[in-house]
Amino acid sequence: MNPSTLIGIFASMLLLVSVLFFTAESPESFINLPGLAIVVTGTLAATFISYPLKEVLRVVRLVGLVFRRENTYVRDDINELVSMARLWFKGDVRAVEKELEHTRNPFLRTGIQLVIANTKEDEIFDMLRWRIARLKAREHAEAQIFRTMATYAPAFGMIGTLVGLVNMLEVMDAGDLDVIGPRMAVALLTTFYGILLANLVFKPIAVKLERRTEERLITMNMVLEGISLITKRRLPSFIEETLNSFVANYHDEIRDASVKPRPTVSSAAKG
């Protein structure tokens, strides 16, 4: 499981336990199944109305990505690019084609196939940039669905609250506080459920998917740069160093505190 998601789930459970057992006389007072049903059913209904069925069903499958660690295989892509660059530099097209049979990155495979086919450099870039733009647009739309659900959930929580207030007003003539109090609590719980689902479920999933998209775009741009260097017939060693710069992890791009500065010589010492 993804460690950050595991920490988030643990912190969420700790928050809920604190709310249920330390801020209320009875934990059961925070349980209201009809109110929860209003929020969940209303949010799902509005989402299905807003988006095509195939898009909603696709993002449901993406929820699993939040809970598992996803490998980007950047290092494997670099090794494959450098290996094929060496073969291409030697003019061994047959060996490059054999390497492509074991390439699991379809974006990389398409780029190298276009290079082998002697496609013009600008045409290769246009096609690959279009694929990058298409992936970015599709995955942004997937994350946007969860952001939309995060907007709907509090709204339906307010609807549930209004329904509960109407029911409470019907019994106010009796003046029985034993009835009015619980009705008021139930009315407010639906708002609690809506805000909770929006900020602990839907928005975090959207942010997680957006971060995943950013990492995938970095990988695709790295592959695009590698293919660009291959078309320009740059040396494999230069290609490897360039691609390694994409995955180099510098704490500070401006100043490296681990390197000791060169000792300065005073003007008196110079004299």
SVG drawing of the C-alpha trace seen along z (x, -y; Angstrom):
<svg xmlns="http://www.w3.org/2000/svg" viewBox="-48 -44 101 53">
<polyline fill="none" stroke="black" stroke-width="0.4" points="0.0,0.0 1.1,-3.6 2.7,-4.7 1.3,-8.3 -2.2,-7.0 -1.7,-4.6 -0.7,-7.4 -3.6,-9.5 -6.1,-6.7 -4.6,-6.2 -4.8,-10.0 -8.4,-10.1 -9.4,-7.2 -7.7,-8.8 -9.7,-12.0 -13.0,-10.2 -12.3,-8.2 -11.4,-11.5 -14.7,-13.0 -16.8,-10.0 -15.4,-9.2 -14.0,-12.4 -16.5,-15.1 -19.8,-13.4 -21.6,-11.6 -22.5,-8.8 -20.7,-7.7 -24.0,-6.6 -25.1,-10.2 -22.8,-10.7 -24.4,-7.8 -27.3,-8.7 -27.7,-6.3 -30.6,-8.3 -28.4,-11.4 -25.4,-9.6 -27.6,-8.0 -28.8,-11.5 -25.2,-12.7 -23.8,-9.7 -26.8,-9.0 -27.2,-12.7 -23.5,-13.1 -23.5,-10.0 -26.7,-11.0 -25.4,-14.4 -22.1,-13.0 -23.8,-10.6 -25.9,-13.4 -22.9,-15.6 -20.6,-13.1 -20.9,-10.3 -21.3,-6.8 -18.0,-5.5 -16.0,-8.3 -17.6,-7.8 -17.0,-4.0 -13.4,-4.6 -12.6,-6.8 -14.1,-4.3 -11.3,-1.9 -8.7,-4.6 -9.5,-4.7 -7.3,-1.7 -4.3,-3.7 -4.6,-5.8 -4.1,-2.8 -1.2,-1.1 2.4,-2.2 2.8,-2.9 6.2,-2.5 7.0,-4.9 9.9,-2.7 11.8,-5.8 15.2,-4.1 14.1,-1.2 13.0,-3.7 16.4,-5.5 18.3,-2.2 16.1,-1.1 16.6,-4.5 20.4,-4.5 20.6,-0.8 18.6,-1.5 20.6,-4.7 23.8,-2.7 22.4,-0.3 21.0,-3.0 24.3,-4.9 26.0,-1.7 23.4,-1.4 22.0,1.9 18.3,1.4 17.5,5.1 18.8,5.1 16.7,2.0 13.6,3.7 14.3,6.7 14.7,4.4 11.3,2.8 9.7,6.2 10.5,6.1 9.7,2.5 6.7,2.1 6.4,-1.7 4.1,-2.3 5.0,-5.9 8.7,-5.0 8.0,-2.2 6.0,-4.5 8.8,-7.2 11.5,-4.7 9.4,-3.1 8.9,-6.5 12.7,-7.0 13.3,-3.7 10.7,-4.6 12.8,-7.7 9.9,-10.0 10.7,-13.7 11.8,-15.0 9.1,-17.7 6.4,-15.1 7.7,-12.8 7.5,-15.6 4.1,-16.7 2.7,-13.2 4.3,-12.6 3.4,-16.0 -0.2,-15.3 -0.1,-12.1 1.2,-14.0 -1.5,-16.6 -4.2,-13.9 -3.0,-12.0 -2.8,-15.3 -6.4,-16.2 -7.8,-12.8 -6.3,-12.4 -7.1,-16.0 -10.7,-15.2 -10.6,-12.1 -9.3,-14.1 -11.9,-16.8 -14.7,-14.3 -13.6,-13.8 -13.3,-17.6 -16.8,-17.9 -17.9,-15.2 -16.2,-17.2 -18.4,-20.2 -21.6,-18.2 -21.1,-16.4 -21.4,-19.5 -24.3,-20.8 -26.3,-17.6 -25.3,-17.7 -27.0,-21.1 -30.1,-19.6 -30.2,-16.9 -29.9,-19.6 -32.9,-21.5 -34.9,-18.3 -34.1,-17.6 -35.0,-21.2 -38.4,-20.9 -39.1,-17.7 -38.0,-19.5 -40.4,-22.4 -43.3,-20.0 -42.7,-19.0 -41.9,-22.4 -45.5,-23.1 -45.3,-20.3 -42.5,-22.1 -40.9,-18.8 -37.1,-19.3 -36.6,-15.6 -37.8,-15.5 -36.5,-18.8 -32.9,-18.2 -32.3,-14.8 -34.1,-16.1 -31.7,-19.1 -28.7,-16.9 -29.8,-14.6 -30.3,-17.7 -26.7,-18.9 -25.1,-15.5 -25.8,-15.5 -23.7,-18.6 -21.0,-16.9 -21.1,-13.9 -20.9,-16.1 -17.9,-18.1 -16.2,-15.0 -16.5,-13.1 -15.5,-16.1 -12.3,-16.8 -11.2,-13.3 -12.2,-11.3 -13.0,-13.2 -10.4,-16.0 -7.5,-13.9 -8.2,-11.4 -8.3,-14.2 -5.0,-15.6 -3.4,-12.2 -4.4,-11.6 -3.1,-15.1 0.2,-14.3 0.3,-11.0 -0.4,-12.8 2.5,-15.3 4.9,-12.4 3.8,-10.6 4.1,-13.8 7.7,-14.3 8.5,-10.7 6.9,-11.3 8.8,-14.5 12.0,-12.7 11.3,-10.0 10.5,-12.8 13.9,-14.4 15.7,-11.1 14.0,-10.4 14.9,-14.0 18.6,-13.3 18.5,-10.0 17.1,-11.7 19.9,-14.2 22.4,-11.3 23.9,-12.5 26.4,-10.2 24.8,-7.6 26.9,-8.8 25.5,-12.4 22.0,-11.0 22.5,-9.0 23.8,-12.1 20.9,-14.2 18.3,-11.7 19.8,-11.2 19.4,-14.9 15.6,-14.3 15.8,-12.0 18.6,-13.7 17.4,-14.7 18.9,-18.0 17.7,-19.4 18.5,-22.9 19.0,-23.7 20.8,-26.9 23.2,-26.1 24.7,-22.8 25.4,-23.1 27.3,-19.9 30.2,-21.3 32.7,-23.4 33.4,-26.8 36.8,-27.7 38.9,-29.5 39.2,-33.2 42.6,-34.9 42.6,-38.3 44.2,-41.3 46.8,-41.4 47.9,-37.9 48.1,-38.6 50.5,-41.5"/>
</svg>
